Amino acid sequence: MQGREDLLIQAVDRQRCASCERWSGPRQPGEQAGTVLIESETVEGLCQGGPWDGSERRARSACGHWSRWSALPTTD
């Protein structure tokens, strides 16, 4: 993954794959509460156990079965 200064910030409240427990793509918790850092909007990872199970999904994809990534604090 790139240096933190080169990463894009994705807000958790948007409920996209980048902040979902089921997404396996490269990411890291953001320095600010309620954010996730991703390399780009087009970075992909596998959905694991969700409705898109086994499918490649982009970091900014959405679905109705989002589940907050357990690496993120719950108090934003």
Backbone bond lengths (Angstrom), bond angles and torsions (degrees), N, CA, C in turn:
res aa  C-N    CA-C-N  psi(-1)  N-CA   C-N-CA  omega(-1)  CA-C   N-CA-C  phi
1 M - - - 1.444 - - 1.530 108.68 -
2 Q 1.298 117.64 150.07 1.453 123.72 -177.67 1.531 110.81 -70.55
3 G 1.342 115.97 172.48 1.454 120.58 174.19 1.515 110.01 -64.47
4 R 1.308 117.89 150.80 1.465 122.52 -176.41 1.526 112.98 -54.00
5 E 1.331 117.81 -33.73 1.464 120.56 -177.58 1.530 112.28 -69.96
6 D 1.324 117.73 -18.66 1.464 121.95 -179.22 1.526 112.79 -95.14
7 L 1.312 118.20 -0.68 1.460 121.59 -173.77 1.526 111.68 -92.74
8 L 1.330 114.94 153.37 1.457 121.53 176.62 1.522 109.62 -89.76
9 I 1.312 115.98 147.13 1.461 121.53 178.62 1.521 108.77 -97.29
10 Q 1.324 116.08 129.90 1.465 122.32 177.25 1.526 107.37 -118.60
11 A 1.320 117.89 123.07 1.462 121.80 179.51 1.528 110.67 -72.49
12 V 1.313 116.06 132.82 1.467 121.81 179.66 1.524 111.00 -62.79
13 D 1.329 117.84 -36.78 1.466 120.31 -176.26 1.527 113.75 -65.99
14 R 1.335 117.20 -9.19 1.472 120.35 175.30 1.527 110.91 -78.82
15 Q 1.332 116.76 -13.81 1.467 124.04 177.44 1.523 113.05 52.77
16 R 1.332 115.33 56.06 1.462 122.70 177.58 1.526 109.59 -103.93
17 C 1.311 116.24 169.02 1.466 121.08 -178.11 1.528 113.68 -52.41
18 A 1.323 117.74 -38.06 1.464 120.97 -177.29 1.519 112.98 -56.37
19 S 1.319 118.09 -27.48 1.466 121.18 -179.43 1.530 112.71 -109.43
20 C 1.332 116.69 14.50 1.468 121.41 -178.98 1.528 111.25 -95.85
21 E 1.305 116.12 140.13 1.465 123.00 178.67 1.526 112.00 -58.01
22 R 1.314 117.68 -31.62 1.465 122.10 -173.45 1.527 114.52 -83.55
23 W 1.328 118.07 -9.37 1.463 121.90 -175.53 1.515 110.30 -89.49
24 S 1.337 117.52 134.38 1.471 121.30 -174.43 1.528 114.30 -106.33
25 G 1.311 117.99 10.94 1.465 120.89 -178.30 1.522 113.31 -72.55
26 P 1.340 116.29 167.13 1.466 120.97 -179.86 1.528 111.45 -70.73
27 R 1.320 115.36 128.17 1.467 122.10 -178.42 1.516 109.02 -165.58
28 Q 1.288 116.14 170.81 1.459 121.20 173.44 1.516 108.80 -153.34
29 P 1.322 116.95 152.03 1.470 118.89 177.04 1.526 109.39 -59.70
30 G 1.319 116.29 142.54 1.452 120.98 178.31 1.515 111.84 -76.84
31 E 1.322 115.92 163.56 1.466 120.85 177.27 1.521 111.01 -69.68
32 Q 1.318 117.06 -32.07 1.459 121.73 176.59 1.524 108.76 -89.98
33 A 1.325 116.28 139.29 1.468 120.27 177.18 1.521 109.42 -56.58
34 G 1.319 116.09 142.76 1.458 120.52 177.17 1.505 115.08 80.40
35 T 1.359 116.91 19.56 1.458 119.70 178.86 1.523 111.42 -133.75
36 V 1.321 114.73 154.74 1.458 124.19 175.78 1.524 106.17 -127.21
37 L 1.332 117.00 143.04 1.459 121.60 177.62 1.521 109.52 -103.48
38 I 1.334 116.04 132.04 1.463 122.70 179.40 1.520 109.16 -130.59
39 E 1.335 117.11 157.32 1.466 121.56 -179.72 1.518 112.20 -70.03
40 S 1.328 116.75 -41.20 1.463 121.13 -179.46 1.520 108.84 -160.80
41 E 1.314 115.46 167.36 1.464 120.49 179.09 1.521 111.87 -68.72
42 T 1.331 116.72 -19.35 1.462 120.45 -175.66 1.533 113.42 -101.95
43 V 1.345 117.73 1.95 1.461 119.42 177.97 1.533 108.77 -60.72
44 E 1.336 116.24 142.00 1.467 120.76 -176.17 1.513 112.10 -119.44
45 G 1.314 114.91 157.27 1.458 123.13 174.73 1.512 108.21 -155.10
46 L 1.321 116.57 162.35 1.460 121.07 179.14 1.518 111.28 -79.57
47 C 1.321 115.80 140.74 1.456 121.65 168.40 1.524 105.88 -80.02
48 Q 1.324 116.91 131.61 1.461 121.21 -177.96 1.523 110.85 -122.37
49 G 1.316 115.79 101.01 1.454 121.21 175.98 1.510 115.69 93.03
50 G 1.306 118.03 -2.73 1.460 121.41 177.82 1.519 110.66 -93.61
51 P 1.325 117.00 -169.55 1.462 120.17 -178.91 1.528 113.22 -66.28
52 W 1.334 117.49 -18.78 1.461 122.42 177.96 1.525 109.94 -103.20
53 D 1.318 118.22 24.90 1.467 124.30 -174.34 1.529 112.68 -45.08
54 G 1.340 114.71 124.12 1.457 120.73 178.47 1.517 114.70 84.02
55 S 1.325 117.93 -3.55 1.462 121.74 -179.17 1.519 110.85 -97.51
56 E 1.342 115.55 145.03 1.464 120.96 173.60 1.518 107.81 -71.78
57 R 1.329 115.76 131.44 1.459 121.60 178.94 1.519 109.15 -130.51
58 R 1.303 117.51 140.93 1.465 121.71 177.90 1.529 110.09 -76.95
59 A 1.318 115.06 154.80 1.465 121.56 -177.28 1.523 112.92 -55.45
60 R 1.320 117.90 -33.85 1.468 120.59 -176.66 1.523 113.42 -98.06
61 S 1.332 117.48 10.97 1.467 120.02 176.29 1.523 109.68 -70.61
62 A 1.312 115.08 155.73 1.465 121.00 179.45 1.520 110.20 -125.38
63 C 1.310 115.68 155.26 1.469 120.99 171.66 1.524 107.97 -155.29
64 G 1.293 117.23 164.24 1.460 122.15 -176.64 1.517 114.95 -79.64
65 H 1.345 117.59 4.02 1.469 120.21 -176.97 1.524 111.36 -120.73
66 W 1.318 116.62 32.31 1.460 122.71 179.70 1.526 110.35 -60.59
67 S 1.319 115.63 140.51 1.464 122.29 177.35 1.530 107.68 -136.24
68 R 1.318 117.79 124.35 1.469 122.29 -174.32 1.521 111.75 -54.60
69 W 1.324 116.29 131.78 1.467 123.97 178.75 1.525 109.03 -60.52
70 S 1.312 116.90 127.42 1.469 121.77 -174.53 1.541 113.25 -66.41
71 A 1.318 119.28 -16.39 1.461 121.93 177.42 1.526 112.66 -76.34
72 L 1.323 116.50 -9.40 1.476 120.95 -178.69 1.520 110.72 -96.43
73 P 1.330 117.04 140.44 1.458 119.70 175.34 1.519 110.63 -62.25
74 T 1.296 117.83 149.32 1.464 121.11 -178.54 1.517 112.28 -89.61
75 T 1.314 118.54 -10.17 1.455 120.82 179.45 1.519 110.37 -106.80
76 D 1.317 116.64 93.03 1.473 122.24 179.20 1.507 108.95 -92.39
